[in-house]
């Protein structure tokens, strides 16, 4: 079965590659519209929009995978930072606390659509202002939800996770694999 990833994210592609899943990328061009406010509903809504947009471009038995990830701290969604000041604000919000990473996933195959989400709790040590400033100056947080990459320089500040690590990176591959098995889809 052909697998199509509806995302340009190099991190999502890397996760599929590491799992040994052959796939192609077709980036969604849909204008994302958020009508929900709860993080788990936002990511499900956005993943569905992406997958549905890409599914229109295919006619066969492909499995389309749409995904969207957000970071939530104290119930507030932290998107990608607008600038360095915004990134520093987000990092202060995460400092010394536990936050959640939500990824919504939509699978579409032969007109059948399944949408679900994964959540992972992430603990961050207390950060000094210098650590925040140095990390922001690295440039790494600027295109990341919540202003950090667990698999990058920020990894040294993570004191624990509860849930799937790959979900924090951007694609809960274990949850996707389990859902595909449940649906009878063989993606290996």
ZANULUM-471719 format. One record per atom (N, C-alpha, C): residue number from 1; residue in one letter; atom name; x, y, z. Coordinates in Angstrom, 2 decimals, padded with zeros to 5 digits. Layout:
// residues N
REC   i aa at       X       Y       Z
REC NUM  a CA       X       Y       Z
...
//
This chain:
// residues 188
REC   i aa at       X       Y       Z
REC   1  x  N  000.84 -001.17  000.00
REC   1  x CA  000.00  000.00  000.00
REC   1  x  C  000.89  001.24  000.00
REC   2  x  N  000.55  002.19 -000.84
REC   2  x CA  001.28  003.44 -000.90
REC   2  x  C  000.87  004.33  000.26
REC   3  x  N  001.86  004.93  000.92
REC   3  x CA  001.62  005.84  002.03
REC   3  x  C  002.01  007.25  001.58
REC   4  x  N  001.13  008.22  001.86
REC   4  x CA  001.37  009.61  001.49
REC   4  x  C  001.32  010.45  002.75
REC   5  x  N  002.40  011.17  003.02
REC   5  x CA  002.47  012.07  004.16
REC   5  x  C  002.06  013.45  003.71
REC   6  x  N  001.00  013.99  004.31
REC   6  x CA  000.47  015.30  003.95
REC   6  x  C  001.17  016.38  004.77
REC   7  x  N  002.49  016.43  004.68
REC   7  x CA  003.26  017.36  005.50
REC   7  x  C  004.64  017.57  004.89
REC   8  x  N  005.13  018.79  004.98
REC   8  x CA  006.49  019.09  004.52
REC   8  x  C  007.50  018.97  005.66
REC   9  x  N  007.05  018.58  006.85
REC   9  x CA  007.92  018.52  008.01
REC   9  x  C  009.04  017.50  007.84
REC  10  x  N  010.29  017.95  007.88
REC  10  x CA  011.39  016.99  007.79
REC  10  x  C  011.43  016.05  008.99
REC  11  x  N  010.94  016.51  010.14
REC  11  x CA  010.92  015.65  011.32
REC  11  x  C  009.91  014.51  011.15
REC  12  x  N  008.75  014.79  010.58
REC  12  x CA  007.77  013.72  010.34
REC  12  x  C  008.30  012.72  009.32
REC  13  x  N  008.94  013.23  008.28
REC  13  x CA  009.54  012.33  007.28
REC  13  x  C  010.60  011.45  007.92
REC  14  x  N  011.43  012.03  008.78
REC  14  x CA  012.49  011.27  009.46
REC  14  x  C  011.90  010.14  010.30
REC  15  x  N  010.81  010.42  011.00
REC  15  x CA  010.18  009.39  011.84
REC  15  x  C  009.65  008.24  010.99
REC  16  x  N  009.01  008.54  009.87
REC  16  x CA  008.53  007.48  008.98
REC  16  x  C  009.71  006.68  008.41
REC  17  x  N  010.77  007.37  008.02
REC  17  x CA  011.95  006.68  007.50
REC  17  x  C  012.56  005.76  008.55
REC  18  x  N  012.69  006.25  009.78
REC  18  x CA  013.26  005.45  010.85
REC  18  x  C  012.40  004.22  011.15
REC  19  x  N  011.10  004.33  010.92
REC  19  x CA  010.19  003.20  011.15
REC  19  x  C  010.18  002.23  009.97
REC  20  x  N  010.94  002.54  008.92
REC  20  x CA  011.02  001.65  007.77
REC  20  x  C  009.79  001.71  006.87
REC  21  x  N  009.06  002.81  006.90
REC  21  x CA  007.85  002.95  006.10
REC  21  x  C  008.17  003.73  004.83
REC  22  x  N  007.92  003.11  003.69
REC  22  x CA  008.10  003.78  002.41
REC  22  x  C  006.92  004.73  002.21
REC  23  x  N  007.21  005.96  001.80
REC  23  x CA  006.16  006.96  001.65
REC  23  x  C  006.58  008.02  000.66
REC  24  x  N  005.63  008.82  000.25
REC  24  x CA  005.92  010.02 -000.52
REC  24  x  C  005.28  011.18  000.20
REC  25  x  N  005.76  012.38 -000.10
REC  25  x CA  005.25  013.58  000.52
REC  25  x  C  004.40  014.34 -000.49
REC  26  x  N  003.24  014.77 -000.05
REC  26  x CA  002.39  015.67 -000.83
REC  26  x  C  001.89  016.72  000.16
REC  27  x  N  002.38  017.93  000.02
REC  27  x CA  002.08  018.97  001.00
REC  27  x  C  000.69  019.54  000.77
REC  28  x  N -000.05  019.64  001.83
REC  28  x CA -001.38  020.26  001.78
REC  28  x  C -001.25  021.75  001.51
REC  29  x  N -002.16  022.26  000.70
REC  29  x CA -002.17  023.68  000.40
REC  29  x  C -003.41  024.35  000.99
REC  30  x  N -004.11  023.65  001.86
REC  30  x CA -005.34  024.17  002.44
REC  30  x  C -005.04  025.32  003.39
REC  31  x  N -005.91  026.32  003.40
REC  31  x CA -005.81  027.39  004.38
REC  31  x  C -006.42  026.87  005.67
REC  32  x  N -005.59  026.72  006.69
REC  32  x CA -006.05  026.12  007.94
REC  32  x  C -007.03  027.03  008.66
REC  33  x  N -008.14  026.42  009.11
REC  33  x CA -009.16  027.17  009.84
REC  33  x  C -009.41  026.47  011.16
REC  34  x  N -009.25  027.22  012.25
REC  34  x CA -009.45  026.66  013.58
REC  34  x  C -010.80  027.13  014.12
REC  35  x  N -011.65  026.17  014.47
REC  35  x CA -012.94  026.50  015.07
REC  35  x  C -013.03  025.99  016.50
REC  36  x  N -012.02  025.24  016.92
REC  36  x CA -011.99  024.65  018.26
REC  36  x  C -011.03  025.43  019.15
REC  37  x  N -011.09  025.18  020.47
REC  37  x CA -010.14  025.85  021.36
REC  37  x  C -009.33  024.85  022.19
REC  38  x  N -009.87  023.68  022.48
REC  38  x CA -009.13  022.67  023.24
REC  38  x  C -008.00  022.13  022.37
REC  39  x  N -006.78  022.01  022.91
REC  39  x CA -005.63  021.58  022.10
REC  39  x  C -005.87  020.28  021.33
REC  40  x  N -006.47  019.27  021.98
REC  40  x CA -006.68  017.99  021.29
REC  40  x  C -007.65  018.12  020.13
REC  41  x  N -008.62  019.01  020.24
REC  41  x CA -009.58  019.22  019.16
REC  41  x  C -008.99  020.06  018.04
REC  42  x  N -008.14  021.02  018.40
REC  42  x CA -007.46  021.84  017.39
REC  42  x  C -006.59  020.96  016.49
REC  43  x  N -005.77  020.09  017.10
REC  43  x CA -004.86  019.28  016.28
REC  43  x  C -005.63  018.25  015.45
REC  44  x  N -006.72  017.72  015.98
REC  44  x CA -007.53  016.80  015.18
REC  44  x  C -008.15  017.53  013.99
REC  45  x  N -008.68  018.72  014.23
REC  45  x CA -009.29  019.51  013.17
REC  45  x  C -008.28  019.84  012.07
REC  46  x  N -007.09  020.30  012.46
REC  46  x CA -006.08  020.69  011.47
REC  46  x  C -005.52  019.48  010.73
REC  47  x  N -005.33  018.36  011.42
REC  47  x CA -004.83  017.15  010.73
REC  47  x  C -005.84  016.69  009.70
REC  48  x  N -007.12  016.78  010.02
REC  48  x CA -008.17  016.37  009.08
REC  48  x  C -008.19  017.28  007.85
REC  49  x  N -008.05  018.58  008.07
REC  49  x CA -008.03  019.51  006.93
REC  49  x  C -006.89  019.19  005.98
REC  50  x  N -005.71  018.92  006.53
REC  50  x CA -004.54  018.62  005.71
REC  50  x  C -004.73  017.31  004.94
REC  51  x  N -005.17  016.27  005.64
REC  51  x CA -005.34  014.96  005.00
REC  51  x  C -006.43  015.01  003.93
REC  52  x  N -007.53  015.68  004.22
REC  52  x CA -008.62  015.77  003.24
REC  52  x  C -008.18  016.52  001.99
REC  53  x  N -007.40  017.59  002.16
REC  53  x CA -006.90  018.35  001.02
REC  53  x  C -006.02  017.48  000.13
REC  54  x  N -005.11  016.73  000.73
REC  54  x CA -004.20  015.88 -000.04
REC  54  x  C -004.95  014.70 -000.65
REC  55  x  N -005.92  014.14  000.06
REC  55  x CA -006.68  012.98 -000.45
REC  55  x  C -007.38  013.31 -001.76
REC  56  x  N -007.74  014.56 -001.98
REC  56  x CA -008.40  014.97 -003.24
REC  56  x  C -007.49  014.78 -004.45
REC  57  x  N -006.19  014.71 -004.22
REC  57  x CA -005.22  014.61 -005.31
REC  57  x  C -004.93  013.15 -005.69
REC  58  x  N -005.51  012.21 -004.96
REC  58  x CA -005.25  010.79 -005.19
REC  58  x  C -006.57  010.07 -005.46
REC  59  x  N -006.47  008.99 -006.22
REC  59  x CA -007.70  008.27 -006.56
REC  59  x  C -007.65  006.79 -006.20
REC  60  x  N -006.49  006.29 -005.82
REC  60  x CA -006.34  004.86 -005.57
REC  60  x  C -006.50  004.46 -004.13
REC  61  x  N -005.72  003.45 -003.76
REC  61  x CA -005.82  002.83 -002.45
REC  61  x  C -004.74  003.35 -001.49
REC  62  x  N -004.30  004.59 -001.69
REC  62  x CA -003.24  005.15 -000.85
REC  62  x  C -003.76  005.40  000.57
REC  63  x  N -002.81  005.37  001.49
REC  63  x CA -003.10  005.78  002.86
REC  63  x  C -002.52  007.18  003.03
REC  64  x  N -003.40  008.14  003.25
REC  64  x CA -002.99  009.52  003.46
REC  64  x  C -002.85  009.74  004.96
REC  65  x  N -001.71  010.33  005.38
REC  65  x CA -001.49  010.64  006.78
REC  65  x  C -001.35  012.16  006.92
REC  66  x  N -002.30  012.75  007.64
REC  66  x CA -002.23  014.18  007.96
REC  66  x  C -001.93  014.31  009.44
REC  67  x  N -001.14  015.30  009.81
REC  67  x CA -000.79  015.48  011.22
REC  67  x  C -000.62  016.95  011.54
REC  68  x  N -000.88  017.28  012.80
REC  68  x CA -000.63  018.63  013.29
REC  68  x  C -000.27  018.52  014.76
REC  69  x  N  000.71  019.30  015.20
REC  69  x CA  001.21  019.24  016.57
REC  69  x  C  001.16  020.61  017.22
REC  70  x  N  000.73  020.65  018.48
REC  70  x CA  000.80  021.87  019.27
REC  70  x  C  001.36  021.55  020.65
REC  71  x  N  001.92  022.56  021.27
REC  71  x CA  002.38  022.49  022.65
REC  71  x  C  001.39  023.30  023.48
REC  72  x  N  000.99  022.76  024.62
REC  72  x CA  000.08  023.48  025.51
REC  72  x  C  000.69  023.57  026.90
REC  73  x  N  000.72  024.77  027.43
REC  73  x CA  001.22  025.01  028.79
REC  73  x  C  000.12  025.68  029.58
REC  74  x  N -000.23  025.06  030.69
REC  74  x CA -001.29  025.60  031.55
REC  74  x  C -002.58  025.81  030.76
REC  75  x  N -002.85  024.89  029.83
REC  75  x CA -004.08  024.93  029.05
REC  75  x  C -004.06  025.87  027.86
REC  76  x  N -002.96  026.62  027.68
REC  76  x CA -002.85  027.55  026.54
REC  76  x  C -001.98  026.96  025.46
REC  77  x  N -002.43  027.08  024.23
REC  77  x CA -001.65  026.60  023.10
REC  77  x  C -000.51  027.56  022.80
REC  78  x  N  000.69  026.98  022.69
REC  78  x CA  001.86  027.75  022.29
REC  78  x  C  002.22  027.31  020.87
REC  79  x  N  002.00  028.16  019.91
REC  79  x CA  002.31  027.83  018.52
REC  79  x  C  003.77  028.06  018.22
REC  80  x  N  004.06  028.34  016.97
REC  80  x CA  005.43  028.68  016.59
REC  80  x  C  005.66  030.15  016.95
REC  81  x  N  006.82  030.48  017.50
REC  81  x CA  007.06  031.87  017.92
REC  81  x  C  007.08  032.84  016.73
REC  82  x  N  006.54  034.02  016.97
REC  82  x CA  006.52  035.07  015.93
REC  82  x  C  007.90  035.71  015.77
REC  83  x  N  008.62  035.79  016.90
REC  83  x CA  009.94  036.42  016.90
REC  83  x  C  010.70  035.94  018.15
REC  84  x  N  011.89  036.48  018.33
REC  84  x CA  012.72  036.05  019.45
REC  84  x  C  012.10  036.37  020.81
REC  85  x  N  011.43  037.48  020.92
REC  85  x CA  010.77  037.86  022.17
REC  85  x  C  009.67  036.86  022.52
REC  86  x  N  008.91  036.47  021.50
REC  86  x CA  007.84  035.49  021.69
REC  86  x  C  008.43  034.13  022.08
REC  87  x  N  009.54  033.75  021.45
REC  87  x CA  010.20  032.47  021.79
REC  87  x  C  010.66  032.48  023.25
REC  88  x  N  011.26  033.57  023.69
REC  88  x CA  011.72  033.67  025.07
REC  88  x  C  010.54  033.59  026.04
REC  89  x  N  009.42  034.24  025.70
REC  89  x CA  008.22  034.16  026.53
REC  89  x  C  007.76  032.71  026.68
REC  90  x  N  007.70  031.99  025.55
REC  90  x CA  007.25  030.60  025.59
REC  90  x  C  008.18  029.75  026.45
REC  91  x  N  009.47  029.94  026.31
REC  91  x CA  010.42  029.16  027.08
REC  91  x  C  010.29  029.44  028.58
REC  92  x  N  009.99  030.68  028.93
REC  92  x CA  009.73  030.99  030.34
REC  92  x  C  008.48  030.27  030.84
REC  93  x  N  007.48  030.14  029.98
REC  93  x CA  006.25  029.42  030.33
REC  93  x  C  006.53  027.93  030.60
REC  94  x  N  007.48  027.36  029.85
REC  94  x CA  007.79  025.94  029.97
REC  94  x  C  008.78  025.66  031.12
REC  95  x  N  009.56  026.66  031.50
REC  95  x CA  010.61  026.50  032.49
REC  95  x  C  010.09  026.00  033.83
REC  96  x  N  010.69  024.91  034.31
REC  96  x CA  010.37  024.37  035.62
REC  96  x  C  008.98  023.78  035.73
REC  97  x  N  008.39  023.40  034.62
REC  97  x CA  006.99  022.93  034.63
REC  97  x  C  006.81  021.72  033.71
REC  98  x  N  005.64  021.14  033.83
REC  98  x CA  005.22  020.06  032.93
REC  98  x  C  004.22  020.66  031.95
REC  99  x  N  004.42  020.38  030.66
REC  99  x CA  003.47  020.82  029.65
REC  99  x  C  003.08  019.62  028.80
REC 100  x  N  002.14  019.83  027.90
REC 100  x CA  001.65  018.74  027.05
REC 100  x  C  001.94  019.04  025.58
REC 101  x  N  002.25  017.98  024.85
REC 101  x CA  002.38  018.06  023.40
REC 101  x  C  001.28  017.18  022.82
REC 102  x  N  000.46  017.79  021.97
REC 102  x CA -000.65  017.10  021.32
REC 102  x  C -000.37  016.99  019.83
REC 103  x  N -000.57  015.81  019.27
REC 103  x CA -000.51  015.65  017.82
REC 103  x  C -001.81  014.99  017.38
REC 104  x  N -002.48  015.66  016.47
REC 104  x CA -003.66  015.09  015.84
REC 104  x  C -003.22  014.37  014.59
REC 105  x  N -003.84  013.23  014.32
REC 105  x CA -003.51  012.43  013.14
REC 105  x  C -004.82  012.07  012.44
REC 106  x  N -004.84  012.24  011.14
REC 106  x CA -005.97  011.77  010.33
REC 106  x  C -005.44  010.82  009.28
REC 107  x  N -006.04  009.64  009.22
REC 107  x CA -005.73  008.63  008.22
REC 107  x  C -006.91  008.55  007.26
REC 108  x  N -006.63  008.64  005.97
REC 108  x CA -007.68  008.49  004.96
REC 108  x  C -007.24  007.43  003.96
REC 109  x  N -008.14  006.48  003.72
REC 109  x CA -007.88  005.45  002.72
REC 109  x  C -009.21  005.02  002.12
REC 110  x  N -009.29  005.04  000.80
REC 110  x CA -010.50  004.61  000.08
REC 110  x  C -011.76  005.28  000.63
REC 111  x  N -011.66  006.58  000.92
REC 111  x CA -012.82  007.32  001.40
REC 111  x  C -013.12  007.17  002.87
REC 112  x  N -012.42  006.29  003.55
REC 112  x CA -012.63  006.10  004.99
REC 112  x  C -011.66  006.99  005.76
REC 113  x  N -012.18  007.74  006.71
REC 113  x CA -011.35  008.68  007.48
REC 113  x  C -011.42  008.35  008.96
REC 114  x  N -010.23  008.31  009.60
REC 114  x CA -010.13  008.09  011.03
REC 114  x  C -009.24  009.20  011.59
REC 115  x  N -009.73  009.89  012.62
REC 115  x CA -008.97  010.96  013.25
REC 115  x  C -008.83  010.67  014.74
REC 116  x  N -007.62  010.88  015.26
REC 116  x CA -007.35  010.67  016.68
REC 116  x  C -006.21  011.60  017.09
REC 117  x  N -005.89  011.60  018.37
REC 117  x CA -004.76  012.40  018.83
REC 117  x  C -003.95  011.62  019.87
REC 118  x  N -002.71  012.04  020.01
REC 118  x CA -001.82  011.52  021.05
REC 118  x  C -001.39  012.69  021.91
REC 119  x  N -001.15  012.42  023.18
REC 119  x CA -000.67  013.47  024.08
REC 119  x  C  000.51  012.93  024.89
REC 120  x  N  001.52  013.76  025.06
REC 120  x CA  002.70  013.41  025.84
REC 120  x  C  002.97  014.54  026.82
REC 121  x  N  003.18  014.18  028.08
REC 121  x CA  003.58  015.16  029.09
REC 121  x  C  005.10  015.31  029.04
REC 122  x  N  005.58  016.54  029.07
REC 122  x CA  007.01  016.82  029.00
REC 122  x  C  007.39  017.71  030.18
REC 123  x  N  008.42  017.29  030.92
REC 123  x CA  008.93  018.06  032.06
REC 123  x  C  010.20  018.78  031.65
REC 124  x  N  010.26  020.07  031.98
REC 124  x CA  011.41  020.90  031.64
REC 124  x  C  012.03  021.42  032.95
REC 125  x  N  013.35  021.39  033.05
REC 125  x CA  014.00  021.93  034.25
REC 125  x  C  013.83  023.45  034.29
REC 126  x  N  014.13  024.03  035.42
REC 126  x CA  014.07  025.48  035.54
REC 126  x  C  015.22  026.06  034.71
REC 127  x  N  014.87  026.97  033.81
REC 127  x CA  015.85  027.59  032.92
REC 127  x  C  016.28  028.95  033.45
REC 128  x  N  017.56  029.25  033.31
REC 128  x CA  018.03  030.59  033.65
REC 128  x  C  017.76  031.52  032.47
REC 129  x  N  017.80  032.81  032.74
REC 129  x CA  017.62  033.78  031.65
REC 129  x  C  018.72  033.63  030.60
REC 130  x  N  019.92  033.31  031.05
REC 130  x CA  021.02  033.11  030.09
REC 130  x  C  020.75  031.89  029.21
REC 131  x  N  020.27  030.80  029.80
REC 131  x CA  019.96  029.60  029.01
REC 131  x  C  018.87  029.91  027.98
REC 132  x  N  017.86  030.66  028.40
REC 132  x CA  016.79  031.04  027.47
REC 132  x  C  017.36  031.89  026.35
REC 133  x  N  018.12  032.89  026.70
REC 133  x CA  018.71  033.80  025.70
REC 133  x  C  019.63  033.04  024.73
REC 134  x  N  020.48  032.17  025.28
REC 134  x CA  021.39  031.40  024.42
REC 134  x  C  020.61  030.48  023.47
REC 135  x  N  019.56  029.85  023.99
REC 135  x CA  018.79  028.95  023.14
REC 135  x  C  018.06  029.73  022.04
REC 136  x  N  017.47  030.84  022.39
REC 136  x CA  016.79  031.66  021.38
REC 136  x  C  017.80  032.11  020.33
REC 137  x  N  018.98  032.53  020.77
REC 137  x CA  020.02  032.99  019.83
REC 137  x  C  020.52  031.87  018.92
REC 138  x  N  020.32  030.62  019.30
REC 138  x CA  020.73  029.50  018.44
REC 138  x  C  019.87  029.43  017.17
REC 139  x  N  018.70  030.03  017.22
REC 139  x CA  017.79  029.99  016.07
REC 139  x  C  016.90  028.76  016.02
REC 140  x  N  017.24  027.74  016.79
REC 140  x CA  016.49  026.48  016.74
REC 140  x  C  015.00  026.62  017.08
REC 141  x  N  014.63  027.46  018.03
REC 141  x CA  013.21  027.48  018.41
REC 141  x  C  012.27  028.18  017.42
REC 142  x  N  012.80  028.84  016.42
REC 142  x CA  011.98  029.76  015.64
REC 142  x  C  010.91  029.09  014.76
REC 143  x  N  011.08  027.85  014.36
REC 143  x CA  010.04  027.22  013.53
REC 143  x  C  009.43  026.01  014.24
REC 144  x  N  009.45  026.02  015.56
REC 144  x CA  008.98  024.87  016.33
REC 144  x  C  007.81  025.27  017.23
REC 145  x  N  006.80  024.42  017.27
REC 145  x CA  005.69  024.62  018.20
REC 145  x  C  006.25  024.64  019.62
REC 146  x  N  005.85  025.63  020.40
REC 146  x CA  006.33  025.74  021.76
REC 146  x  C  007.75  026.26  021.88
REC 147  x  N  008.36  026.60  020.76
REC 147  x CA  009.70  027.21  020.70
REC 147  x  C  010.82  026.28  021.12
REC 148  x  N  010.65  024.96  020.90
REC 148  x CA  011.78  024.07  021.21
REC 148  x  C  011.71  022.80  020.37
REC 149  x  N  012.86  022.15  020.28
REC 149  x CA  012.98  020.85  019.62
REC 149  x  C  013.58  019.87  020.63
REC 150  x  N  012.80  018.87  021.03
REC 150  x CA  013.28  017.90  022.02
REC 150  x  C  014.50  017.14  021.49
REC 151  x  N  014.55  016.94  020.16
REC 151  x CA  015.64  016.18  019.56
REC 151  x  C  016.85  017.04  019.24
REC 152  x  N  016.79  018.31  019.61
REC 152  x CA  017.89  019.22  019.33
REC 152  x  C  018.60  019.69  020.58
REC 153  x  N  019.05  020.93  020.52
REC 153  x CA  019.80  021.52  021.64
REC 153  x  C  018.99  021.56  022.93
REC 154  x  N  017.67  021.65  022.82
REC 154  x CA  016.82  021.77  024.00
REC 154  x  C  016.71  020.47  024.78
REC 155  x  N  017.10  019.36  024.17
REC 155  x CA  016.98  018.06  024.82
REC 155  x  C  017.63  017.99  026.19
REC 156  x  N  018.70  018.75  026.39
REC 156  x CA  019.39  018.71  027.70
REC 156  x  C  018.57  019.31  028.82
REC 157  x  N  017.49  020.03  028.49
REC 157  x CA  016.64  020.64  029.51
REC 157  x  C  015.41  019.80  029.85
REC 158  x  N  015.23  018.71  029.13
REC 158  x CA  014.06  017.85  029.35
REC 158  x  C  014.39  016.87  030.48
REC 159  x  N  013.61  016.92  031.55
REC 159  x CA  013.88  016.05  032.70
REC 159  x  C  013.01  014.80  032.70
REC 160  x  N  012.03  014.73  031.83
REC 160  x CA  011.21  013.53  031.74
REC 160  x  C  010.07  013.69  030.75
REC 161  x  N  009.60  012.54  030.26
REC 161  x CA  008.41  012.55  029.41
REC 161  x  C  007.52  011.39  029.84
REC 162  x  N  006.23  011.58  029.67
REC 162  x CA  005.26  010.53  029.92
REC 162  x  C  004.39  010.44  028.67
REC 163  x  N  004.68  009.43  027.87
REC 163  x CA  004.00  009.26  026.59
REC 163  x  C  005.03  008.97  025.51
REC 164  x  N  004.59  009.05  024.28
REC 164  x CA  005.44  008.69  023.16
REC 164  x  C  006.41  009.83  022.79
REC 165  x  N  007.70  009.51  022.81
REC 165  x CA  008.74  010.48  022.45
REC 165  x  C  008.51  011.06  021.05
REC 166  x  N  008.22  010.19  020.08
REC 166  x CA  008.06  010.66  018.70
REC 166  x  C  006.88  011.61  018.55
REC 167  x  N  005.92  011.53  019.45
REC 167  x CA  004.82  012.50  019.43
REC 167  x  C  005.36  013.90  019.67
REC 168  x  N  006.33  014.04  020.55
REC 168  x CA  006.92  015.34  020.85
REC 168  x  C  007.70  015.85  019.65
REC 169  x  N  008.33  014.95  018.91
REC 169  x CA  009.06  015.33  017.71
REC 169  x  C  008.10  015.76  016.61
REC 170  x  N  006.89  015.16  016.58
REC 170  x CA  005.89  015.61  015.60
REC 170  x  C  005.03  014.55  014.97
REC 171  x  N  005.27  013.26  015.27
REC 171  x CA  004.45  012.21  014.66
REC 171  x  C  004.44  010.98  015.57
REC 172  x  N  003.31  010.68  016.18
REC 172  x CA  003.23  009.55  017.11
REC 172  x  C  003.17  008.22  016.34
REC 173  x  N  004.32  007.76  015.90
REC 173  x CA  004.38  006.61  015.00
REC 173  x  C  003.84  005.34  015.63
REC 174  x  N  004.05  005.13  016.93
REC 174  x CA  003.51  003.93  017.58
REC 174  x  C  001.99  003.95  017.57
REC 175  x  N  001.40  005.12  017.83
REC 175  x CA -000.06  005.24  017.80
REC 175  x  C -000.60  005.05  016.38
REC 176  x  N  000.12  005.58  015.40
REC 176  x CA -000.30  005.41  014.00
REC 176  x  C -000.23  003.95  013.60
REC 177  x  N  000.88  003.30  013.95
REC 177  x CA  001.04  001.89  013.61
REC 177  x  C -000.07  001.05  014.26
REC 178  x  N -000.37  001.32  015.54
REC 178  x CA -001.42  000.57  016.24
REC 178  x  C -002.77  000.79  015.58
REC 179  x  N -003.07  002.04  015.20
REC 179  x CA -004.36  002.34  014.55
REC 179  x  C -004.44  001.66  013.19
REC 180  x  N -003.35  001.64  012.44
REC 180  x CA -003.34  000.97  011.14
REC 180  x  C -003.57 -000.53  011.30
REC 181  x  N -002.93 -001.14  012.31
REC 181  x CA -003.16 -002.57  012.57
REC 181  x  C -004.62 -002.83  012.90
REC 182  x  N -005.18 -001.96  013.73
REC 182  x CA -006.58 -002.09  014.13
REC 182  x  C -007.51 -002.01  012.91
REC 183  x  N -007.15 -001.15  011.94
REC 183  x CA -007.97 -000.98  010.74
REC 183  x  C -007.65 -002.00  009.65
REC 184  x  N -006.63 -002.84  009.87
REC 184  x CA -006.24 -003.83  008.88
REC 184  x  C -005.36 -003.29  007.77
REC 185  x  N -004.72 -002.13  008.01
REC 185  x CA -003.82 -001.55  007.02
REC 185  x  C -002.40 -001.99  007.31
REC 186  x  N -001.73 -002.55  006.32
REC 186  x CA -000.34 -002.94  006.49
REC 186  x  C  000.54 -001.85  005.89
REC 187  x  N  001.30 -001.17  006.75
REC 187  x CA  002.10 -000.03  006.27
REC 187  x  C  003.59 -000.32  006.26
REC 188  x  N  004.00 -001.54  006.50
REC 188  x CA  005.42 -001.86  006.47
REC 188  x  C  005.78 -002.48  005.15
//
